[in-house]
């Protein structure tokens, strides 16, 4: 059952994670500042909380799903080295020799 | 930050921290504000009865009856850190047995959004004004004060005394109680 959910890709690459964190912190901080000033002017702290919650929702929408903009810099892995049984044995022999010395 | 759950976790934690900071800001912007307003109390009628105090030692005690008018504009108190006010009218007087007697005669809750202009006429006291003896008769100096508790969103719970109190002389004689 969970295998279907696991088949959705949810990861972000490293630069994407940094971007996501900066985006949600920025959105929440800006909404908090706007809410604080607005609440101070109309003297209703409830509106501060509402604006803050709106910022929370927006940042949830922006950063929780792994949008394509967070996976623009995929890691470049080394190409797969074809594994030969002979070379493997040789390298192990080399290691053994080194240890003996 | 790699999975949806870890992102949700850090987002939620950050929002809570920011919310705590906002609440502290709300407290600090109002912490040093003066929550006292002028209050106008006028006493229209005072009389005394000498009745059995069933809660006490079953002796005849003084029971005062006060009818008062009250006017105050509470609008300046309601800033963004005030949820409601608990107003109470208290009487203070000195007797031979006690230097300080305080009795709460009446109270009222004013919530945010309710009418903040108090114009009360001919109000009767809510609670019995019982003295624990006969200290009310011919007491020249019974002081009525309106005070209030400010119930805030965040921070301390200040107790404010309204400026403007009134001193009431109590009568020398008791109102005759009808006995049936």
Interface residues (C-beta under 8 A of the other chain):
Chain A: X10 X11 X12 X17 X20 X21 X24 X25 X28 X29 X32 X35 X36 X39 X40 X42 X43 X44 X45 X48 X49 X52 X56 X59 X60 X63 X64 X65 X66
Chain B: X1 X2 X3 X4 X7 X8 X10 X11 X14 X15 X18 X19 X21 X22 X25 X26 X29 X78 X79 X80 X81 X153
